[in-house]
Amino acid sequence: MRGVAFKSAVDDHVLDELRAIIGDDARVRPDQSSRAFRSRVPAPFPVHRWADHFPDVVILPKTAVEVSEVVKLANRHRIPIVPRAGGTGLSDGAVPLRGGIMIDCKLMNQIHEIDLVDRTVTVGPGINMLKLNEELRKYGVIYPDDPASYPCSLVGGRIGTGGWSLLGARYGHTRDLVISMEVVLPTGEIVEISEGGGRKLRKSSTGLTLKQLFTGHQGTLGITTQATLELVPRPETEFAAFFAFDDYMKAYETVGVLTRCGLATLAGVVLFDEWKIAYLRRDDEAYIPQPESVKAVVAVAMYGRRLEVEPASREIMRLGRSRGGRYLGDEISAGDWASRHDRYATPLHGRDLDGQAVIMSWHCEDAALNYSVLPQVREEWHAIVARYRERYGIFDDWGMFAYTSGPHKPWADYLVEIDVGIWEQKLDDETWAAWVSCKREIAEVSLRYGGSITACHGATREGDAELVPQELGSAWPVVKAIKRALDPNNVMNPGKQSLDEAYE
């Protein structure tokens, strides 16, 4: 541990102070089961060292004032604080690396205001994404953030991770959809973060814009205690089309054509490669297996008014077939798109090479890449995983996806992801180190091709966090200065994103 000294544990005196702040012993939980339950995420986890990642105590606050007082206590005693929402993140943002106090925000799950005139909804960070939209349904609107973890993720976690939305091509991603926030800083102050001074303003030129700084910081700069979010009309209709290809490059070219088509109702374009198709043939994920001749699949989805979507869908069908794509039919297309969230129903499962179900964690190594380099990166990533798979036998290549943000931002780059299964029960120090090395090699390829090491999940842990200074380059000293200024004692989620360097 560098730079700042922490208390080794939360002692009885601190527990008494926490109980006095919360005033409800049921919301102060130092018991082992409460701590163990909240110490991991669905991503690969060193289960042979599980107890190394326990928080010392879990707190379930209900108000921003309670969060503020707990953070002030932690800052005063120099105890690490780790915020946690749904715990569905696929990096270690919500995993305590140094014990301390975990702030679980699930009880801050209120809808404070629905404003149908200025099209906003104001909520607590603990509200579930699915539940929020169930409530908004009666008003004919939605909050259009749509992660793969949609049924089980919480708004606070989405803000903390700044992840990707599967409907982002139509509506944008979390950082585009959060209008303003109430945040508890690492020293305990409660501040409003917005565009200018208005909680419901989308654009201002007054002063510095801080909103992006507090979206995607992985809990290293504060804890969101309330957020005002964008509302859009509930789509009148949706259309999905899946096209099969006998060649990856034909599918890749089709994705480029679709992305540049300029249709405003285009909500998502996804490219599945040959390794992904092969894995889905032996897994029971939501997918209808295709013959061996299928080497890639392109999925397209459109959302909007019927008078827009129906004529646009005819153009999508023409474009999808223009490079040899074979339409897979209405049943497969609509069914597979509707089940795009199902992977989270059983996140800790996989299939061995014989198709037998085993408990495997699911690692999604993602990157932001330009369209032009996708084929080259794909080849290098698969080659890396193949080397580790052959040597250690507990890793599995589950294939690659590529998503695009066009036409929300037709110029946007791609979220590119390789999924790797890891047989956790067979992990030990040697194989965990091998996994970290594999992950680092994949991330280094992204940088070599002018990309970013993550477009979605974050770079919080060993294997890619050490590459954050390299990627940010000359901006890294500025980032360290911001962290040091806001969190002088490094209590807020220490050990993540290489930010400990700010205290050296």
C-alpha positions in Angstrom: 0.0 0.0 0.0 1.4 3.3 -1.0 1.2 6.9 0.1 -1.6 6.8 2.7 -1.9 4.7 5.8 -5.3 3.0 6.6 -6.7 1.5 9.7 -6.3 -2.3 9.6 -10.0 -2.9 10.5 -13.2 -1.4 11.7 -13.0 -1.8 15.5 -15.8 -1.8 18.1 -15.5 2.0 18.7 -16.1 2.7 15.0 -19.0 0.3 14.9 -20.6 2.2 17.8 -20.1 5.4 15.9 -21.7 3.9 12.8 -24.7 2.6 14.8 -25.2 6.1 16.3 -25.3 7.6 12.7 -27.6 5.0 11.2 -29.8 4.5 14.3 -30.9 1.1 13.2 -28.7 -2.0 14.0 -30.3 -3.9 11.2 -28.7 -1.5 8.7 -25.2 -1.9 10.2 -24.0 -5.4 9.3 -20.6 -6.6 10.5 -21.6 -10.3 10.2 -19.7 -12.6 7.9 -22.6 -13.6 5.6 -23.5 -10.0 4.9 -19.8 -9.2 4.1 -19.2 -12.3 2.0 -22.3 -11.8 0.0 -21.2 -8.4 -1.1 -17.6 -9.0 -1.7 -17.7 -10.2 -5.4 -19.1 -9.6 -8.8 -20.0 -12.0 -11.7 -16.5 -11.4 -13.2 -13.6 -13.8 -12.6 -12.9 -13.8 -8.9 -10.0 -15.3 -6.9 -12.2 -17.7 -4.9 -9.1 -19.3 -3.4 -8.6 -15.9 -1.7 -12.2 -14.9 -1.2 -11.8 -13.7 2.3 -9.1 -11.2 1.2 -11.9 -9.1 -0.3 -14.4 -8.9 2.6 -15.4 -5.5 3.7 -15.2 -5.0 7.5 -18.8 -3.9 7.8 -21.8 -3.2 5.4 -23.9 -0.1 5.8 -27.4 0.2 4.3 -28.2 4.0 4.4 -31.6 5.5 3.4 -30.6 9.2 3.0 -27.9 11.3 1.6 -27.3 12.7 5.1 -26.6 9.2 6.5 -24.2 8.6 3.6 -22.5 11.9 4.3 -22.0 11.2 8.0 -20.6 7.7 7.3 -18.2 9.1 4.7 -17.1 11.8 7.1 -16.4 9.2 9.8 -14.4 7.1 7.3 -12.4 10.1 6.2 -11.7 11.1 9.8 -10.4 7.6 10.7 -8.9 7.0 7.2 -11.0 3.9 6.6 -11.6 2.8 3.0 -15.2 3.2 1.7 -16.5 1.1 -1.2 -19.9 2.0 -2.7 -22.0 -0.8 -4.1 -25.3 -0.9 -6.1 -26.5 -4.1 -7.9 -23.0 -5.7 -7.9 -23.5 -6.7 -11.6 -20.4 -4.9 -12.9 -18.0 -7.0 -14.9 -14.9 -5.5 -13.5 -14.0 -5.2 -9.8 -15.4 -1.7 -9.2 -17.6 -2.9 -6.3 -15.1 -5.3 -4.9 -13.3 -4.2 -1.7 -9.6 -4.4 -2.2 -8.7 -3.2 1.3 -11.6 -4.0 3.5 -13.2 -1.0 5.2 -16.9 0.2 5.0 -19.1 -0.9 2.2 -22.0 1.5 1.4 -24.8 -0.7 -0.1 -27.4 1.7 -1.6 -30.2 -0.7 -2.3 -32.6 0.9 0.3 -32.2 4.3 -1.5 -34.6 3.1 -4.1 -37.3 5.8 -4.3 -38.7 7.6 -7.3 -38.8 11.2 -6.1 -40.3 12.9 -9.1 -41.7 12.1 -12.5 -41.8 15.3 -14.6 -43.6 14.7 -17.9 -43.4 18.3 -18.9 -39.7 18.7 -18.9 -39.2 14.9 -19.5 -37.2 13.9 -16.4 -37.4 11.4 -13.6 -35.5 11.9 -10.3 -34.6 8.7 -8.4 -32.4 7.3 -5.6 -29.3 5.3 -6.7 -30.8 2.0 -5.4 -33.7 1.7 -7.8 -33.7 -1.2 -10.2 -33.7 -0.4 -13.9 -36.5 -2.9 -14.7 -38.6 -1.7 -11.8 -38.1 1.9 -12.8 -39.4 1.3 -16.3 -42.3 -0.8 -15.0 -43.4 2.3 -13.1 -42.8 4.6 -16.0 -44.9 2.4 -18.4 -48.1 3.9 -17.0 -47.0 7.3 -18.2 -46.0 6.2 -21.7 -42.3 7.0 -21.2 -39.1 5.1 -20.5 -35.6 5.7 -19.2 -33.8 4.2 -22.2 -30.6 2.9 -20.6 -30.4 -0.8 -21.5 -27.4 -2.8 -20.3 -27.2 -6.6 -20.6 -27.7 -6.6 -16.8 -30.9 -4.6 -17.2 -33.2 -6.8 -15.0 -30.8 -6.8 -12.0 -28.7 -3.6 -12.2 -29.4 -0.4 -10.3 -29.2 3.2 -11.4 -26.3 4.1 -9.0 -24.2 1.3 -10.4 -24.8 2.4 -14.0 -23.7 5.9 -13.1 -20.6 4.7 -11.3 -19.5 2.4 -14.1 -20.7 4.6 -17.0 -21.4 1.4 -19.0 -22.8 0.7 -22.4 -26.5 0.6 -23.4 -27.7 -2.0 -25.9 -30.0 0.7 -27.3 -27.3 3.3 -27.3 -27.3 3.7 -31.0 -30.8 5.2 -30.7 -30.8 6.9 -27.3 -27.2 7.2 -26.1 -25.5 5.7 -23.1 -25.6 6.3 -19.4 -23.4 9.5 -19.5 -25.8 10.9 -22.2 -28.9 10.1 -20.2 -28.0 11.3 -16.7 -28.9 15.0 -16.5 -27.7 15.8 -13.0 -26.7 14.2 -9.8 -26.4 14.7 -6.0 -23.1 13.3 -4.9 -21.4 12.8 -1.5 -17.7 13.6 -1.9 -14.9 11.6 -0.2 -14.8 14.2 2.6 -18.5 14.0 3.2 -19.8 17.2 1.5 -23.1 16.9 -0.4 -22.9 18.6 -3.8 -25.1 19.0 -6.9 -23.4 18.1 -10.2 -25.2 19.3 -13.3 -25.0 21.3 -16.5 -24.7 24.8 -15.2 -26.9 25.3 -12.1 -30.2 23.7 -13.3 -31.0 20.2 -12.2 -33.0 19.5 -15.4 -30.9 21.4 -18.0 -29.2 19.3 -20.7 -26.8 21.9 -22.0 -25.1 24.9 -20.4 -21.9 26.9 -21.0 -21.5 28.3 -17.5 -18.2 27.3 -16.0 -16.7 23.9 -16.0 -18.9 20.8 -16.8 -18.4 18.2 -14.0 -21.0 15.7 -15.0 -18.7 13.5 -17.1 -16.2 13.4 -14.3 -18.8 11.8 -11.9 -20.0 9.3 -14.5 -17.8 6.2 -14.7 -15.4 6.9 -11.9 -16.1 3.5 -10.4 -16.7 4.9 -6.9 -13.3 6.6 -6.7 -14.6 10.2 -6.5 -17.8 9.9 -4.4 -21.2 8.3 -4.0 -24.3 9.3 -6.0 -27.3 9.7 -3.7 -29.8 11.0 -6.2 -30.0 11.4 -10.0 -32.2 13.2 -12.5 -32.6 11.1 -15.7 -33.8 11.6 -19.3 -37.2 10.3 -20.3 -38.2 9.5 -23.9 -41.5 8.3 -25.4 -42.1 4.6 -25.0 -41.4 3.2 -28.5 -44.6 2.3 -30.3 -43.0 -0.6 -32.0 -39.7 -2.4 -32.4 -38.1 -4.4 -35.1 -35.3 -6.9 -35.0 -33.5 -8.7 -37.8 -30.7 -11.3 -37.5 -28.6 -12.2 -40.6 -26.3 -15.2 -40.9 -23.1 -15.2 -43.0 -20.7 -17.8 -44.2 -17.7 -15.4 -43.9 -16.7 -13.0 -41.1 -15.6 -10.3 -43.5 -18.9 -10.2 -45.3 -20.6 -9.7 -41.9 -18.1 -7.1 -40.9 -18.7 -5.1 -44.2 -22.5 -5.4 -43.6 -22.1 -3.9 -40.1 -20.3 -0.9 -41.7 -23.1 -0.5 -44.2 -25.8 -0.6 -41.6 -24.0 1.8 -39.3 -23.7 4.4 -42.0 -27.2 4.1 -43.2 -28.4 7.2 -41.4 -31.7 5.7 -40.2 -32.6 7.5 -37.0 -34.6 4.6 -35.6 -31.6 2.3 -35.6 -31.2 1.2 -32.0 -28.4 -1.4 -32.2 -26.1 -3.3 -34.5 -24.2 -6.3 -33.1 -21.7 -8.5 -34.8 -21.1 -12.1 -33.5 -18.0 -13.8 -34.7 -17.2 -17.4 -35.5 -15.9 -18.3 -32.0 -19.1 -16.8 -30.5 -21.3 -18.8 -32.8 -19.3 -22.0 -31.9 -19.7 -21.4 -28.2 -23.4 -20.7 -28.5 -23.9 -24.1 -30.2 -22.8 -25.8 -27.0 -24.3 -23.4 -24.5 -27.9 -23.0 -23.4 -27.8 -19.2 -23.8 -30.8 -17.7 -25.6 -29.8 -18.6 -29.2 -31.1 -21.1 -31.7 -28.1 -23.1 -33.0 -27.2 -22.6 -36.6 -25.4 -25.0 -39.0 -21.6 -25.2 -39.2 -21.7 -23.1 -42.4 -22.7 -20.1 -40.3 -19.5 -18.2 -39.4 -20.9 -14.9 -38.2 -24.3 -13.3 -37.3 -25.3 -9.6 -37.6 -28.2 -8.5 -35.3 -30.1 -5.2 -36.0 -32.8 -3.6 -33.9 -35.0 -0.5 -34.5 -37.2 1.4 -32.0 -39.7 4.2 -32.6 -43.0 5.2 -34.1 -44.7 2.7 -36.4 -44.8 5.2 -39.3 -40.9 5.5 -39.0 -39.9 1.9 -38.2 -42.0 0.0 -40.7 -40.6 1.7 -43.9 -37.1 1.8 -42.4 -37.2 -1.9 -41.7 -37.6 -2.6 -45.4 -34.3 -0.7 -46.0 -32.7 -2.7 -43.2 -33.7 -5.9 -44.8 -32.2 -4.8 -48.1 -28.9 -3.7 -46.5 -28.7 -6.8 -44.4 -28.8 -9.0 -47.5 -26.6 -6.7 -49.6 -23.3 -8.6 -48.7 -24.8 -12.1 -48.7 -26.6 -12.1 -45.4 -29.3 -14.7 -44.9 -32.3 -13.5 -42.9 -32.9 -16.0 -40.0 -36.6 -15.4 -39.8 -39.0 -13.5 -37.5 -39.1 -16.1 -34.7 -35.3 -16.2 -34.3 -34.8 -12.5 -34.8 -37.4 -11.3 -32.4 -36.8 -14.0 -29.8 -33.0 -13.7 -29.6 -33.2 -9.9 -29.4 -35.8 -10.0 -26.7 -33.6 -12.4 -24.7 -30.5 -10.2 -24.9 -30.5 -9.8 -21.1 -30.7 -13.5 -20.3 -27.0 -14.1 -19.7 -27.3 -12.4 -16.3 -30.0 -14.9 -15.2 -27.2 -17.5 -14.6 -23.9 -15.5 -14.8 -21.7 -18.1 -13.2 -22.2 -20.9 -15.6 -20.5 -22.2 -18.7 -20.0 -25.3 -20.9 -16.9 -27.4 -21.2 -15.7 -28.7 -24.6 -18.1 -31.6 -24.2 -21.0 -29.3 -23.7 -21.4 -30.2 -20.0 -22.5 -27.4 -17.6 -19.8 -26.2 -15.2 -19.6 -23.3 -12.8 -17.5 -20.8 -14.7 -17.1 -17.0 -14.2 -17.6 -14.8 -17.2 -15.0 -12.3 -18.1 -15.8 -9.7 -20.8 -12.6 -8.0 -21.9 -13.8 -5.0 -23.8 -12.3 -2.1 -25.7 -13.2 1.0 -27.6 -11.9 0.6 -31.2 -12.3 2.1 -34.6 -14.1 0.1 -37.2 -11.0 -0.1 -39.4 -9.1 -2.3 -36.9 -11.7 -4.8 -35.8 -10.5 -7.7 -38.0 -6.9 -7.4 -36.9 -7.7 -7.1 -33.2 -10.1 -10.0 -33.4 -7.3 -12.3 -34.7 -4.8 -11.2 -32.1 -7.2 -11.5 -29.2 -8.3 -15.1 -30.1 -4.6 -16.1 -30.5 -3.8 -14.8 -27.0 -6.7 -16.7 -25.4 -5.8 -19.8 -27.4 -2.3 -19.8 -25.9 -3.5 -19.6 -22.3 -6.3 -22.1 -22.9 -3.9 -24.7 -24.3 -1.4 -24.2 -21.4 -3.7 -24.0 -18.4 -6.9 -25.8 -19.5 -9.2 -23.7 -17.2 -9.8 -20.9 -19.7 -12.3 -21.0 -22.5 -12.8 -18.7 -25.5 -16.5 -17.7 -25.7 -16.1 -15.6 -28.8 -16.4 -11.9 -29.7 -19.1 -9.2 -30.0 -18.9 -5.8 -31.6 -21.5 -3.1 -30.9 -21.8 0.4 -32.5 -23.2 3.7 -31.3 -24.3 4.8 -34.8 -26.5 6.6 -35.7 -26.8 8.3 -32.3 -23.2 9.2 -33.0 -22.5 7.9 -36.6 -18.9 8.8 -36.1 -18.7 6.7 -32.9 -16.2 3.9 -32.4 -17.1 0.4 -31.4 -17.5 -1.5 -28.2 -15.6 -4.7 -28.9 -15.6 -7.5 -26.4 -14.1 -11.0 -26.1 -15.8 -13.3 -23.6 -13.6 -15.7 -21.7 -14.9 -18.4 -19.3 -12.8 -19.3 -16.3 -13.2 -22.4 -14.2 -13.0 -20.7 -10.8 -12.8 -23.9 -8.6 -9.5 -24.7 -10.2 -7.9 -21.3 -9.6 -4.8 -21.0 -7.4 -2.2 -18.3 -7.2 -0.4 -19.6 -10.4 -3.5 -19.7 -12.6 -4.8 -16.4 -11.2 -1.5 -14.8 -12.2 -1.8 -16.4 -15.6 -5.3 -15.0 -16.0 -4.1 -11.5 -15.1 -1.3 -11.8 -17.6 -3.8 -12.9 -20.3 -6.0 -10.0 -19.6 -3.1 -7.6 -19.8 -2.0 -8.9 -23.1 -5.5 -8.4 -24.5 -5.6 -4.8 -23.2 -2.2 -4.1 -24.7 -3.5 -5.0 -28.1 -6.2 -2.4 -27.8 -3.7 0.3 -27.1 -1.4 -0.8 -29.9 -4.3 -0.3 -32.4 -5.1 3.2 -31.1 -8.1 2.1 -29.0 -9.1 2.4 -25.3 -8.7 -0.5 -22.9 -12.4 -0.3 -22.0 -15.6 1.2 -23.5 -18.0 -0.3 -21.0 -16.9 -2.3 -18.0 -14.1 -0.1 -16.6 -10.4 -0.6 -15.9 -10.3 -1.1 -12.1 -8.2 -4.2 -11.3 -4.9 -5.8 -12.0 -4.5 -6.8 -15.6 -5.7 -3.5 -17.0 -5.6 -0.9 -14.2 -1.9 -0.6 -14.5 -2.3 0.4 -18.2 -4.5 3.4 -17.3 -1.6 5.8 -16.9 -0.2 4.7 -20.3 -3.5 5.2 -22.1 -4.2 8.7 -20.5 -0.6 9.8 -21.2 0.0 13.5 -20.6 -3.5 13.9 -19.0 -2.6 11.4 -16.2 -1.0 14.1 -13.9 -4.2 16.1 -14.2 -6.3 13.1 -13.3 -4.1 12.4 -10.2 -4.4 16.0 -9.2 -8.2 15.8 -9.3 -8.3 12.6 -7.3 -5.9 14.0 -4.7 -7.8 17.3 -4.4 -11.2 15.6 -3.9 -10.0 12.7 -1.8 -7.0 13.9 0.2 -6.9 10.7 2.3 -7.6 8.2 -0.5 -10.5 6.7 1.3 -12.9 6.4 -1.7 -12.5 2.9 -3.2 -8.7 2.8 -3.0 -6.6 0.6 -5.2 -8.7 1.1 -8.3 -7.6 2.6 -11.7 -4.0 3.0 -10.5 -5.1 6.2 -8.7 -3.0 5.3 -5.7 -0.2 6.9 -7.7 -1.8 10.3 -6.9 -0.4 9.9 -3.3 3.1 8.8 -4.0 
